[in-house]
Amino acid sequence: MASDGDIRVLLVLDLLLSLAFSTVVVWGLSFFDLASFTLRSVATTALALAVLTYLLVLR
């Protein structure tokens, strides 16, 4: 019988990886002047991606 792991560890990893990916995406969009690279835009994108990941994968 395999263990699924601690949900807290999965949530922290989800948030960290979403933050890293969102930073790269927002930086790329700001490079092409499609979005501004601010803490708010990175945090909003990371939160949206983390929620989407949670709903699609972890649920």
MDAnalysis code that builds the backbone (N, CA, C; Angstrom):
import MDAnalysis as mda
import numpy as np

u = mda.Universe.empty(177, n_residues=59, atom_resindex=np.repeat(np.arange(59), 3), trajectory=True)
u.add_TopologyAttr("name", ["N", "CA", "C"] * 59)
u.add_TopologyAttr("resid", np.arange(1, 60))
u.add_TopologyAttr("resname", ["MET", "ALA", "SER", "ASP", "GLY", "ASP", "ILE", "ARG", "VAL", "LEU", "LEU", "VAL", "LEU", "ASP", "LEU", "LEU", "LEU", "SER", "LEU", "ALA", "PHE", "SER", "THR", "VAL", "VAL", "VAL", "TRP", "GLY", "LEU", "SER", "PHE", "PHE", "ASP", "LEU", "ALA", "SER", "PHE", "THR", "LEU", "ARG", "SER", "VAL", "ALA", "THR", "THR", "ALA", "LEU", "ALA", "LEU", "ALA", "VAL", "LEU", "THR", "TYR", "LEU", "LEU", "VAL", "LEU", "ARG"])
u.atoms.positions = np.array([
    [0.836, -1.158, 0.000],
    [0.000, 0.000, 0.000],
    [0.893, 1.237, 0.000],
    [0.745, 2.084, -1.010],
    [1.573, 3.277, -1.158],
    [0.925, 4.466, -0.446],
    [1.774, 5.342, 0.027],
    [1.297, 6.547, 0.700],
    [1.179, 7.685, -0.306],
    [0.131, 8.500, -0.183],
    [-0.043, 9.649, -1.069],
    [0.804, 10.833, -0.640],
    [1.327, 10.827, 0.541],
    [2.137, 11.929, 1.037],
    [1.299, 12.921, 1.826],
    [1.989, 13.828, 2.458],
    [1.346, 14.852, 3.268],
    [0.827, 15.958, 2.365],
    [-0.436, 16.307, 2.505],
    [-1.051, 17.308, 1.650],
    [-0.398, 18.673, 1.822],
    [0.117, 18.963, 3.021],
    [0.785, 20.260, 3.248],
    [2.042, 20.392, 2.411],
    [2.787, 19.308, 2.281],
    [3.991, 19.333, 1.454],
    [3.609, 19.532, -0.010],
    [2.566, 18.864, -0.439],
    [2.113, 19.028, -1.824],
    [1.637, 20.456, -2.098],
    [0.952, 21.049, -1.163],
    [0.477, 22.421, -1.347],
    [1.626, 23.423, -1.382],
    [2.624, 23.238, -0.524],
    [3.779, 24.132, -0.523],
    [4.556, 23.993, -1.829],
    [4.753, 22.769, -2.276],
    [5.441, 22.566, -3.557],
    [4.646, 23.168, -4.707],
    [3.335, 23.030, -4.666],
    [2.477, 23.616, -5.689],
    [2.637, 25.131, -5.713],
    [2.627, 25.752, -4.546],
    [2.770, 27.209, -4.488],
    [4.152, 27.675, -4.956],
    [5.191, 26.970, -4.540],
    [6.545, 27.364, -4.934],
    [6.775, 27.207, -6.443],
    [6.325, 26.095, -6.983],
    [6.505, 25.886, -8.416],
    [5.623, 26.827, -9.238],
    [4.439, 27.119, -8.744],
    [3.567, 28.083, -9.425],
    [4.186, 29.473, -9.391],
    [4.786, 29.836, -8.288],
    [5.440, 31.136, -8.175],
    [6.626, 31.238, -9.132],
    [7.424, 30.197, -9.207],
    [8.572, 30.206, -10.116],
    [8.114, 30.290, -11.575],
    [7.139, 29.495, -11.939],
    [6.642, 29.507, -13.311],
    [5.982, 30.845, -13.640],
    [5.228, 31.389, -12.708],
    [4.563, 32.669, -12.929],
    [5.567, 33.802, -13.089],
    [6.654, 33.749, -12.340],
    [7.699, 34.759, -12.476],
    [8.282, 34.748, -13.878],
    [8.542, 33.573, -14.403],
    [9.092, 33.458, -15.758],
    [8.075, 33.932, -16.796],
    [6.815, 33.557, -16.626],
    [5.784, 33.936, -17.591],
    [5.569, 35.444, -17.596],
    [5.439, 36.040, -16.417],
    [5.212, 37.487, -16.346],
    [6.442, 38.249, -16.834],
    [7.630, 37.755, -16.524],
    [8.837, 38.391, -17.044],
    [8.855, 38.340, -18.576],
    [8.482, 37.194, -19.147],
    [8.430, 37.078, -20.600],
    [7.401, 38.010, -21.213],
    [6.251, 38.130, -20.580],
    [5.233, 39.057, -21.082],
    [5.689, 40.502, -20.968],
    [6.403, 40.829, -19.905],
    [6.901, 42.194, -19.764],
    [8.036, 42.473, -20.747],
    [8.762, 41.450, -21.123],
    [9.830, 41.604, -22.114],
    [9.257, 42.054, -23.459],
    [8.070, 41.556, -23.787],
    [7.406, 41.925, -25.033],
    [6.374, 43.041, -24.827],
    [6.421, 43.708, -23.673],
    [5.529, 44.820, -23.324],
    [4.056, 44.437, -23.384],
    [3.733, 43.236, -22.980],
    [2.347, 42.787, -22.929],
    [1.770, 42.863, -21.519],
    [2.633, 42.945, -20.513],
    [2.207, 43.053, -19.120],
    [3.328, 43.720, -18.329],
    [2.980, 44.249, -17.178],
    [4.005, 44.860, -16.340],
    [4.507, 43.841, -15.315],
    [5.800, 43.863, -15.095],
    [6.414, 42.935, -14.148],
    [6.375, 43.566, -12.769],
    [5.331, 43.252, -12.023],
    [5.181, 43.754, -10.659],
    [4.930, 42.574, -9.729],
    [5.118, 42.827, -8.456],
    [4.869, 41.790, -7.464],
    [3.404, 41.363, -7.495],
    [2.531, 42.311, -7.707],
    [1.096, 42.009, -7.742],
    [0.737, 41.110, -8.925],
    [1.297, 41.384, -10.102],
    [0.977, 40.558, -11.265],
    [1.559, 39.154, -11.133],
    [2.739, 39.038, -10.566],
    [3.338, 37.722, -10.347],
    [2.538, 36.941, -9.307],
    [2.149, 37.602, -8.220],
    [1.396, 36.929, -7.167],
    [0.017, 36.499, -7.660],
    [-0.639, 37.347, -8.434],
    [-1.956, 37.004, -8.968],
    [-1.873, 35.818, -9.917],
    [-0.888, 35.833, -10.780],
    [-0.700, 34.726, -11.716],
    [-0.354, 33.437, -10.974],
    [0.500, 33.535, -9.972],
    [0.886, 32.351, -9.199],
    [-0.302, 31.777, -8.439],
    [-1.105, 32.632, -7.860],
    [-2.275, 32.156, -7.124],
    [-3.274, 31.480, -8.059],
    [-3.503, 32.084, -9.208],
    [-4.430, 31.487, -10.178],
    [-3.907, 30.135, -10.662],
    [-2.624, 30.054, -10.932],
    [-2.037, 28.800, -11.392],
    [-2.059, 27.737, -10.300],
    [-1.809, 28.130, -9.056],
    [-1.836, 27.176, -7.940],
    [-3.244, 26.628, -7.724],
    [-4.239, 27.488, -7.803],
    [-5.622, 27.033, -7.642],
    [-6.011, 26.110, -8.785],
    [-5.647, 26.473, -9.994],
    [-5.946, 25.636, -11.155],
    [-5.264, 24.275, -11.028],
    [-4.009, 24.271, -10.613],
    [-3.285, 23.020, -10.422],
    [-3.935, 22.158, -9.338],
    [-4.315, 22.800, -8.244],
    [-4.967, 22.070, -7.160],
    [-6.266, 21.420, -7.631],
    [-7.054, 22.176, -8.358],
    [-8.345, 21.661, -8.816],
    [-8.178, 20.539, -9.843],
    [-7.215, 20.646, -10.717],
    [-7.055, 19.664, -11.778],
    [-6.245, 18.441, -11.380],
    [-5.263, 18.620, -10.501],
    [-4.337, 17.525, -10.219],
    [-4.526, 16.940, -8.820],
    [-4.551, 17.776, -7.822],
    [-4.533, 17.286, -6.453],
    [-5.904, 16.877, -5.939],
    [-6.950, 17.343, -6.519],
    [-8.296, 17.019, -6.046],
    [-8.686, 15.657, -6.488],
])
